[in-house]
């Protein structure tokens, strides 16, 4: 018989350290001879990315020793930071200087590109004996970096520019005879999920002087792959869904562009990073492809017969077809029963799939929540999400209690989440906190129309949709409507902040490097996203009034509920100034909050110690706000006005912030140590502080506390003089 305990306080074996260890990050994989090579993040080594190999005998070793780190900064988000030749030479972009190097296992790295300041390389690919890459070059006085597809001499002769001609270039594909190149191009203000152009041109004397545009223009064509010298596979969403197409492309021009097994699903997605792959062609003509309609599914397509069947592996989220050779494929994916992992699969015997890396079970299956797809009606149409209910084999909640829920908002905003055995979700659900992962309007995975619902409506549709999804599970009796929290990072953080100032749906929020000021984002962000907001909000300066009206900072006086802010000190996408402006607004309006700045972290946390601290901080924060014990994580100090709040063994006490108040109010710090804090159990709770000496009273009043009469005090007050910090006694 399970023990009955309050939701949120359930004992769990899942630690933040174990969750971090089970949360893998990959950047490609490749068959090299009899071995399998792949890139994987190493949180315990400062978040660097190494390249590893699995030998034929099953042993695994690092090919890229510290301090090397394979990381590209092309388009800011990089991707494709390494590749390998068929005979076992590793080529990689070093994260420190963005130069390309080569190294043989056990050998010494050789630098292949010159020390040109402002140069970066990414999207490395070895094809038919040629090393190709996308080069990004900062040009003095130019508003847009110069980008080109280059051939890099593996013997040290340097890079040779093959083609340029657009603001952005990606996914070069060399024909088997080495005579033609296909690639994807697009220009500001479009993003690669809006409009791209698929081009094909002949390589003559190490250059492409002319080309044909064979697809795209009004659609987003992606991932060209040659199956022979004149046949090109690619994916395009010209009909509203990314579907495979086969193009006969002769030197005289394209012919016979036909759809291959079209479906009401997407084989394609948002090209945030170079090297992303949604399909691969096998030697016998079959195609292994990811299809996404909410969740992912990997299918095998036979163009000759029209047969399409599921591959039969558990790959429902973040699926990518990394490489194919013969009848085998390397696939990275998470599933309903597995965390993100790398799998080696024989297409004709998928039941014998081998797990190469990742995919670790953070706990037994009885601890892992099963994702449930839900759809609710929102003001702009259907809203899709995945719910992860509280799951613990040893504990249940009381019949008269509903669980708190944490509503996750993915970043992007043009991105997607699928159903999976998420270690992070299990961290919360095993403790009695449900998780709702929302694919709001603007997400990929549901077709172009759903994706374009956000066009011109960022800060409106996304906010309405997460509110609708959260309200939907509360109305269905699945969640406590008074204990809904919202969490998101980057663009998801924008939605968190906007939802908190636009509604009273949520009782707490967690912002990871969230956007608070849209104008500042447009002014400060990198080139890849420099015109992204043109489509999401509108072009500047014409739409400046809209930017101001929708930015959470404009309405910072409407923040009412506690907020946890997590920020990387070296974030170049959303600089710390954005989070610190939110922090200052919360302080000025007396809203309980905590601000954590992580040294050495950028946009997205990579270091093990950061990931652990951030996760534990979220749990401690939720416990403080929702009133349940979190004994297995350190307490989190909250700031109220210019005072900080810390948990103690006997409840809570207010202590003056040493930096802000100790000098201004002598004696306040010492006096505060003996001052009790009484917290009501309302979802949005007023905070009471007992009065003290003149210095302490002055400190309270400067932080926004006001005196209250005895008739309005909780019974615990015992007749002493108390001060209250808004929100008011009725929880408004």
C-alpha positions in Angstrom: 0.0 0.0 0.0 1.6 3.3 -1.1 2.2 5.9 1.6 0.1 9.1 1.4 2.1 12.3 1.5 1.6 15.9 0.3 2.4 16.4 -3.4 5.8 17.9 -3.9 7.3 16.3 -0.7 7.5 12.7 -2.0 10.8 11.1 -1.4 12.6 10.2 -4.6 15.9 8.5 -5.6 16.3 10.8 -8.5 19.0 13.4 -7.7 19.9 16.4 -9.8 23.3 14.8 -10.3 21.8 11.6 -11.7 19.5 13.6 -14.0 22.4 15.7 -15.3 24.4 12.5 -16.0 21.4 11.0 -17.9 20.9 14.1 -20.0 23.1 13.6 -23.0 24.0 16.2 -25.7 25.1 14.9 -29.2 26.4 16.6 -32.3 26.4 14.0 -35.0 27.6 10.4 -35.5 29.3 8.6 -38.3 30.5 5.1 -39.4 34.3 5.1 -39.8 35.6 1.8 -41.0 34.5 -0.9 -38.5 34.0 1.8 -35.8 31.3 4.3 -34.8 32.3 7.9 -34.0 30.2 10.5 -32.4 30.4 13.9 -30.6 29.0 14.2 -27.1 29.0 16.9 -24.5 30.9 16.4 -21.2 29.3 18.4 -18.5 31.9 17.3 -15.9 34.6 18.9 -18.0 33.2 22.4 -18.3 30.7 21.4 -20.9 33.2 20.8 -23.7 32.3 18.5 -26.6 34.5 15.6 -27.2 34.5 13.1 -30.1 34.4 9.4 -29.1 34.7 6.1 -30.9 33.4 2.7 -30.2 35.7 0.0 -31.5 34.5 -3.3 -33.1 35.2 -5.0 -29.7 32.8 -2.6 -27.9 35.5 -0.5 -26.1 34.9 3.2 -26.1 37.6 6.0 -26.0 37.8 9.7 -26.5 39.5 10.8 -29.7 39.5 14.5 -28.7 41.2 15.0 -25.4 40.8 18.0 -23.2 41.2 20.9 -23.6 40.0 20.5 -27.2 36.3 21.0 -27.7 34.5 20.5 -31.0 32.2 23.5 -31.1 31.2 25.9 -33.9 29.8 29.4 -33.6 28.6 29.7 -37.2 25.1 31.2 -37.1 25.8 31.5 -33.3 24.3 28.1 -32.6 26.9 26.2 -34.6 26.5 22.5 -35.3 28.4 20.2 -37.6 31.6 21.0 -35.6 33.3 17.7 -36.7 33.4 15.1 -39.4 35.7 12.2 -40.3 37.3 10.7 -43.5 36.6 7.2 -44.4 40.1 6.2 -43.4 39.9 7.6 -39.9 41.0 11.2 -39.9 39.0 13.4 -37.5 38.4 17.0 -38.6 37.0 19.4 -36.0 36.4 23.0 -35.2 38.0 24.0 -31.9 35.6 26.0 -29.8 38.4 28.3 -28.5 39.5 29.8 -31.8 37.1 28.4 -34.4 39.9 27.1 -36.6 39.6 23.7 -38.3 42.1 21.0 -37.3 42.7 17.4 -38.2 44.0 14.6 -36.0 44.4 10.8 -36.3 43.7 8.7 -33.3 46.7 8.9 -31.0 48.3 11.6 -33.1 48.9 15.4 -32.9 46.4 17.9 -34.1 47.2 19.8 -37.4 45.8 23.2 -38.1 44.1 23.5 -41.5 42.7 27.0 -41.5 44.6 30.3 -41.1 44.4 32.5 -37.9 42.0 35.0 -39.4 40.3 37.1 -36.7 36.5 36.9 -37.0 36.5 33.6 -39.0 34.4 30.7 -37.9 33.6 27.3 -39.5 30.8 24.9 -39.1 28.7 22.3 -40.9 31.8 20.2 -41.6 31.1 17.2 -43.9 33.4 14.7 -45.7 31.9 13.7 -49.0 33.6 11.8 -51.8 37.1 12.7 -50.7 36.3 16.4 -50.1 36.1 18.3 -46.8 33.4 20.9 -47.0 32.4 23.5 -44.5 30.4 26.8 -44.1 32.7 29.7 -43.3 31.5 32.8 -41.6 33.7 35.9 -41.7 33.3 39.2 -39.9 33.8 42.1 -42.3 34.8 45.5 -41.0 32.0 48.0 -41.6 29.5 45.3 -42.9 26.2 44.7 -41.1 26.1 41.1 -42.2 29.0 38.6 -42.0 30.3 37.2 -45.2 29.4 33.5 -45.5 30.6 31.0 -48.0 30.8 27.3 -48.7 34.5 26.3 -48.7 36.6 23.3 -49.6 39.3 22.8 -47.0 42.5 21.1 -48.1 43.1 18.1 -45.6 46.8 18.4 -46.3 47.1 22.0 -45.0 46.6 24.0 -48.1 43.9 26.1 -46.5 40.3 26.8 -47.5 39.1 27.5 -51.0 35.8 29.4 -51.4 33.5 27.5 -53.7 30.3 29.7 -53.6 28.8 32.6 -51.6 26.0 34.9 -52.8 23.6 34.8 -49.9 23.3 36.0 -46.3 23.2 32.4 -45.1 24.3 29.0 -46.5 24.0 25.5 -45.2 23.9 21.8 -46.0 26.3 21.5 -49.0 25.9 18.2 -50.9 28.5 17.0 -53.4 27.4 14.8 -56.3 29.2 11.4 -56.4 31.2 12.4 -59.4 32.4 15.5 -57.6 31.3 17.8 -60.4 28.2 19.5 -58.9 27.2 20.9 -55.6 23.8 21.4 -54.1 23.2 23.7 -51.1 20.6 25.6 -49.2 20.6 29.4 -49.1 18.4 32.2 -47.6 18.5 35.9 -47.0 17.4 38.3 -44.3 14.7 38.8 -43.1 13.7 35.1 -43.7 14.5 32.3 -41.3 15.3 28.9 -42.7 11.8 27.6 -41.8 10.2 30.6 -43.6 11.8 30.6 -47.1 15.0 29.0 -48.5 16.4 28.4 -51.9 17.8 25.0 -53.0 20.6 25.6 -55.5 22.7 23.4 -57.7 25.8 24.5 -59.5 28.8 23.0 -61.4 32.2 23.1 -59.8 34.7 24.4 -62.3 38.3 25.3 -61.4 37.5 25.1 -57.7 34.6 27.6 -57.9 30.9 27.8 -58.7 30.2 30.8 -61.0 26.6 30.0 -61.8 23.8 28.0 -60.4 20.1 27.0 -60.8 17.5 27.4 -58.1 15.7 24.1 -58.2 13.3 24.4 -55.2 12.1 26.8 -52.5 11.6 30.5 -52.9 8.2 30.5 -51.3 8.8 27.4 -49.2 11.6 26.0 -47.0 13.5 23.4 -48.9 16.1 21.6 -46.8 18.7 18.8 -46.7 19.8 18.0 -50.3 21.2 14.5 -50.7 22.5 13.0 -54.0 21.6 9.4 -54.6 23.5 9.4 -57.9 25.0 11.9 -60.2 21.7 13.2 -61.4 19.2 12.4 -58.7 18.7 14.7 -55.7 16.6 14.0 -52.6 15.4 16.8 -50.4 12.6 17.9 -48.2 10.2 20.8 -48.8 7.0 22.2 -47.2 5.5 23.7 -50.4 2.2 21.8 -49.6 2.1 22.8 -45.9 4.2 19.8 -44.6 7.8 19.0 -45.0 7.8 15.9 -47.3 10.5 14.2 -49.3 10.9 15.0 -52.9 13.0 13.5 -55.7 14.5 15.7 -58.4 16.2 14.7 -61.6 18.8 17.4 -61.9 20.9 17.1 -65.1 23.5 19.6 -66.2 20.9 21.1 -68.5 18.5 21.8 -65.6 16.0 20.1 -63.3 13.3 17.7 -64.4 10.8 15.4 -62.8 10.5 16.9 -59.4 8.1 14.5 -57.6 6.9 13.9 -54.0 8.1 10.7 -52.3 5.5 9.0 -50.1 3.9 12.3 -48.9 2.2 12.2 -45.5 0.4 14.5 -43.1 3.6 14.7 -41.1 6.9 16.6 -41.3 10.2 15.2 -42.5 12.0 18.4 -41.6 12.1 21.1 -39.0 13.7 24.2 -37.7 17.3 24.5 -39.0 18.8 26.0 -35.8 22.1 24.1 -36.1 24.1 23.0 -39.0 24.4 19.2 -39.5 20.7 18.5 -38.6 19.4 15.5 -40.7 15.9 14.2 -41.0 16.5 11.3 -43.5 19.2 9.2 -45.1 19.3 7.2 -48.3 20.4 3.5 -48.1 22.5 1.8 -50.8 19.6 -0.2 -52.0 17.4 2.9 -52.7 15.3 2.8 -49.6 15.1 5.8 -47.4 15.0 6.0 -43.6 13.2 9.2 -42.4 11.8 10.9 -39.4 8.2 11.9 -39.6 6.8 14.3 -37.0 3.2 14.8 -36.2 3.3 15.8 -32.5 5.7 13.0 -31.7 8.4 11.5 -33.9 8.3 8.3 -35.8 11.1 6.7 -37.8 9.9 5.1 -41.0 11.4 3.1 -43.9 10.3 4.2 -47.4 10.8 2.2 -50.6 10.3 4.6 -53.4 10.3 1.8 -56.0 7.2 0.1 -54.5 5.7 3.0 -52.5 5.9 0.9 -49.3 6.2 2.8 -46.0 6.5 1.1 -42.7 7.7 2.0 -39.2 11.2 1.1 -38.4 9.9 -0.3 -35.1 12.2 1.5 -32.6 11.4 3.6 -29.6 12.2 7.0 -31.1 9.5 9.6 -30.3 11.4 12.8 -29.7 14.5 14.7 -30.9 15.0 12.0 -33.6 17.8 12.6 -36.2 19.1 10.2 -38.8 22.9 10.8 -38.4 24.5 8.5 -41.0 23.7 5.5 -43.1 26.0 2.8 -44.6 24.8 -0.3 -46.3 21.6 -1.3 -44.5 22.5 0.3 -41.2 21.7 3.7 -39.8 22.9 5.7 -36.8 20.0 7.5 -35.1 19.9 9.8 -32.1 16.5 10.0 -30.4 14.7 9.8 -27.2 11.7 7.4 -26.7 8.8 6.9 -24.4 11.0 4.5 -22.3 14.5 5.9 -23.0 16.3 9.2 -22.6 18.2 10.7 -25.6 20.7 8.2 -27.0 22.6 7.1 -30.0 21.5 3.9 -31.6 23.1 1.6 -34.3 20.2 0.0 -36.2 20.0 -2.7 -38.9 17.0 -1.6 -40.9 16.1 -5.2 -41.6 16.6 -6.3 -38.0 15.6 -3.3 -35.8 14.9 -5.5 -32.8 18.7 -6.0 -32.5 19.4 -2.2 -32.3 22.5 -1.4 -30.2 22.7 1.5 -27.8 26.0 3.2 -28.4 25.8 6.1 -26.0 23.3 7.9 -23.8 19.9 6.4 -23.4 20.6 5.8 -19.7 17.7 5.0 -17.4 17.8 7.5 -14.6 15.7 5.1 -12.5 13.5 2.0 -12.9 10.6 2.2 -15.3 8.2 2.5 -12.3 9.6 6.0 -11.6 9.3 7.3 -15.2 6.1 9.1 -16.1 4.3 8.1 -19.3 3.7 11.1 -21.5 0.1 11.7 -22.4 -0.7 13.8 -25.5 -3.4 16.3 -24.8 -5.1 18.9 -27.0 -7.1 21.8 -25.7 -9.1 24.5 -27.4 -7.4 27.9 -27.2 -8.5 31.4 -28.5 -6.5 30.8 -31.7 -7.3 27.1 -32.3 -6.2 23.8 -30.9 -3.2 23.7 -28.6 -1.0 20.6 -28.3 1.0 19.5 -25.2 2.3 16.5 -23.4 1.4 15.8 -19.8 3.6 14.0 -17.3 1.7 13.1 -14.2 3.2 12.6 -10.7 4.7 9.1 -10.7 6.1 7.3 -7.7 5.6 3.6 -6.9 5.8 4.1 -3.1 3.8 7.3 -2.5 0.5 8.8 -3.6 -1.3 12.0 -2.9 -4.4 12.4 -0.7 -7.7 12.0 -2.3 -8.7 15.6 -1.5 -5.5 17.1 -2.9 -4.6 17.9 -6.5 -0.9 18.1 -7.5 1.0 21.2 -8.4 2.1 21.4 -12.0 5.1 22.9 -13.7 4.3 24.1 -17.2 7.3 24.0 -19.6 7.6 26.5 -22.5 10.2 25.5 -25.1 12.6 28.0 -26.6 12.9 29.0 -30.2 10.1 30.0 -30.4 10.2 28.0 -33.6 10.9 24.6 -32.1 9.2 21.5 -30.8 9.0 19.0 -28.0 8.0 15.3 -28.3 7.0 12.7 -25.7 9.9 11.0 -24.1 11.2 9.4 -20.9 12.6 12.8 -19.8 15.0 12.5 -16.8 14.3 16.1 -15.9 10.5 15.5 -16.0 11.0 12.5 -13.8 12.9 14.5 -11.3 9.8 16.5 -10.6 7.1 13.9 -11.2 8.7 11.5 -8.8 8.3 14.1 -6.1 4.7 14.7 -6.8 5.0 17.6 -9.2 3.3 17.2 -12.6 4.9 18.5 -15.8 3.0 19.9 -18.8 5.2 20.4 -21.9 3.5 22.7 -24.4 3.8 23.0 -28.1 2.2 26.4 -28.5 1.2 27.9 -31.8 4.5 28.6 -33.6 5.9 25.2 -32.9 7.2 22.9 -35.6 5.9 19.3 -35.9 2.3 20.2 -36.8 2.7 21.8 -40.3 3.3 25.2 -41.7 -0.1 26.6 -40.7 0.4 25.8 -37.0 3.9 27.2 -37.2 2.8 30.5 -38.8 0.1 31.0 -36.2 2.8 32.9 -34.3 3.7 35.2 -37.2 3.4 38.8 -36.0 1.8 37.4 -32.8 4.8 36.6 -30.5 3.8 37.6 -27.0 0.1 37.0 -27.8 -0.5 33.5 -29.3 2.3 31.8 -27.3 1.0 33.3 -24.1 -2.7 32.5 -24.8 -1.8 29.0 -25.7 0.2 28.1 -22.6 -2.5 29.7 -20.5 -5.1 27.6 -22.3 -3.1 24.4 -21.9 -2.5 25.1 -18.1 -6.1 26.0 -17.6 -7.2 22.9 -19.5 -5.5 20.4 -17.1 -6.8 22.4 -14.1 -10.3 22.4 -15.5 -10.0 18.6 -16.1 -9.2 18.1 -12.4 -5.6 17.0 -13.1 -3.8 19.9 -11.5 -4.3 22.3 -8.6 -5.3 25.6 -10.2 -3.7 27.5 -7.3 -0.3 25.8 -7.7 0.6 26.2 -11.4 4.1 27.3 -12.1 5.6 28.2 -15.5 9.2 27.7 -16.7 11.0 28.4 -19.9 14.3 29.4 -21.4 15.3 32.1 -23.9 12.2 32.6 -26.1 10.4 30.3 -23.7 11.5 32.7 -20.9 9.8 35.6 -22.8 6.6 33.7 -22.7 7.0 33.0 -19.0 7.5 36.7 -18.3 4.7 37.7 -20.6 2.3 35.2 -19.1 3.1 36.5 -15.6 2.3 40.1 -16.4 -0.7 39.3 -18.6 -2.6 36.8 -16.4 -3.2 35.4 -12.9 -3.1 31.8 -14.1 0.4 31.0 -12.6 1.4 31.3 -9.0 5.2 31.2 -9.8 7.6 31.4 -12.7 11.1 30.3 -13.6 12.9 32.2 -16.3 16.1 30.8 -17.8 17.9 33.6 -19.7 14.4 34.9 -20.7 13.8 37.8 -23.0 12.3 40.8 -21.2 12.7 43.6 -23.7 12.1 42.8 -27.4 13.7 46.0 -28.6 16.9 45.2 -26.7 16.9 41.7 -28.2 16.5 43.1 -31.7 19.4 45.5 -31.0 21.8 43.2 -29.2 21.3 39.7 -30.8 23.5 38.0 -33.3 23.1 38.1 -37.1 21.3 34.7 -37.4 18.4 36.1 -35.5 18.9 39.8 -36.3 15.7 39.9 -38.4 13.8 37.0 -36.7 11.6 39.5 -34.8 10.5 41.0 -38.2 8.3 37.9 -38.6 7.5 37.3 -34.9 6.4 40.9 -34.1 7.1 43.2 -37.1 9.9 45.2 -38.7 11.5 48.1 -36.9 11.0 51.0 -36.6 7.5 50.7 -38.0 6.4 48.3 -35.3 8.3 49.9 -32.4 5.0 50.6 -30.5 4.2 46.9 -30.7 7.6 45.9 -29.3 7.1 48.2 -26.4 3.6 47.1 -25.7 4.4 43.4 -25.6 7.7 43.5 -23.7 7.3 42.2 -20.2 9.6 45.0 -18.9 7.1 47.6 -20.1 4.6 46.1 -17.7 6.9 45.2 -14.9 4.6 46.7 -12.3 2.2 43.8 -13.1 4.6 41.2 -11.7 2.8 39.8 -8.7 4.1 36.2 -8.1 7.5 34.9 -7.1 10.1 34.5 -9.9 13.3 32.5 -10.2 15.8 33.9 -12.8 18.7 31.8 -14.0 21.2 33.4 -16.3 24.6 32.7 -18.0 27.2 35.4 -17.5 28.6 35.0 -21.0 25.2 34.8 -22.9 25.6 36.6 -26.2 22.0 35.8 -27.4 20.2 37.2 -24.3 22.8 39.1 -22.4 22.6 39.3 -18.6 21.4 42.9 -18.8 17.9 41.6 -19.8 17.6 39.3 -16.8 19.1 42.0 -14.5 16.5 44.5 -15.7 13.8 42.1 -14.7 15.5 41.5 -11.3 15.6 45.2 -10.7 11.9 45.6 -11.5 11.0 42.8 -9.2 13.1 44.3 -6.4 11.6 47.8 -6.9 8.0 46.4 -6.8 8.7 44.2 -3.8 8.1 40.9 -5.6 9.8 37.8 -4.1 12.5 36.6 -6.4 15.9 35.0 -6.8 18.6 35.8 -9.4 21.4 33.4 -10.1 24.2 34.3 -12.5 26.4 31.5 -13.6 30.0 32.4 -14.5 31.3 30.8 -17.7 27.9 29.9 -19.0 26.4 31.1 -22.3 23.0 30.6 -23.9 22.1 27.3 -22.5 23.9 25.6 -19.6 26.6 23.1 -20.4 28.6 22.6 -17.1 27.7 19.8 -14.8 27.7 22.0 -11.6 25.5 24.6 -13.3 22.9 22.0 -14.4 22.8 20.5 -10.9 22.5 23.8 -9.1 19.8 25.1 -11.5 17.7 22.0 -11.1 18.0 22.0 -7.3 17.2 25.7 -7.2 14.0 25.1 -9.2 12.8 22.5 -6.8 13.7 24.5 -3.7 12.0 27.5 -5.2 8.8 25.6 -5.9 8.8 24.2 -2.3 9.1 27.7 -0.9 6.3 29.1 -3.1 3.9 26.2 -2.8 4.6 25.3 0.8 6.1 21.8 0.7 9.3 20.5 2.2 12.3 19.8 0.0 14.8 18.3 2.4 17.1 16.8 -0.2 18.1 20.1 -1.8 19.7 23.2 -0.4 17.4 26.1 0.5 17.2 29.0 -2.0 17.3 32.6 -0.7 14.5 34.8 -2.1 14.8 38.6 -2.2 11.9 40.8 -1.3 12.5 44.4 -2.1 16.0 44.9 -0.7 15.6 42.1 1.9 16.5 38.4 1.4 14.5 35.5 2.7 16.2 32.3 3.8 14.7 29.1 5.1 15.6 27.9 8.7 14.8 24.8 10.7 11.9 26.5 12.4 10.3 28.1 9.4 11.5 31.3 7.7 13.1 34.5 8.8 13.9 37.8 7.1 17.6 38.9 7.0 18.7 42.2 5.6 20.6 42.0 2.4 24.1 42.8 3.5 25.0 44.5 0.2 21.9 46.6 0.0 21.0 47.5 3.6 23.6 46.6 6.2 25.4 49.9 5.8 22.3 52.0 5.3 20.6 50.6 8.3 23.1 49.8 11.1 21.9 47.0 13.4 19.2 45.8 10.9 21.1 42.7 10.1 21.6 41.6 13.7 18.0 42.5 14.6 16.6 40.6 11.7 18.1 37.3 12.8 15.5 37.0 15.5 12.6 38.3 13.5 10.0 35.5 12.5 8.3 35.5 9.2 4.7 34.2 9.0 3.6 33.1 5.6 0.0 32.4 4.7 -1.0 29.3 2.7 -2.7 31.2 -0.2 -1.3 30.5 -3.7 -0.1 34.1 -3.8 1.0 34.7 -0.2 1.5 38.0 1.7 4.6 38.1 3.7 4.6 39.4 7.3 7.5 40.6 9.3 7.5 41.3 13.0 8.5 44.8 14.0 11.8 45.6 15.8 14.0 48.5 16.6 14.0 51.7 14.7 16.7 50.6 12.3 14.9 47.3 11.5 11.5 49.1 11.1 13.2 51.6 8.7 14.7 48.6 6.7 11.2 47.0 6.4 9.6 50.2 5.3 12.3 50.9 2.7 11.7 47.4 1.3 8.0 48.1 0.8 6.5 46.7 4.0 3.6 48.6 5.5 2.0 48.2 9.0 -1.1 46.2 9.5 -3.7 46.1 12.3 -4.1 43.2 14.6 -7.5 42.3 13.1 -5.8 41.4 9.8 -3.0 39.3 11.2 -2.9 35.4 11.2 -3.3 33.8 14.6 0.5 33.1 14.8 1.2 36.8 15.2 0.5 36.6 18.9 -0.4 40.3 19.3 3.0 41.7 18.2 3.4 44.6 15.7 3.7 43.3 12.2 4.4 44.7 8.7 3.1 43.2 5.5 4.6 43.1 2.0 2.2 43.2 -0.9 0.5 41.3 -2.4 -2.3 42.1 0.0 -3.8 39.9 2.7 -6.5 38.5 0.3 -3.8 37.2 -2.0 -4.7 39.7 -4.8 
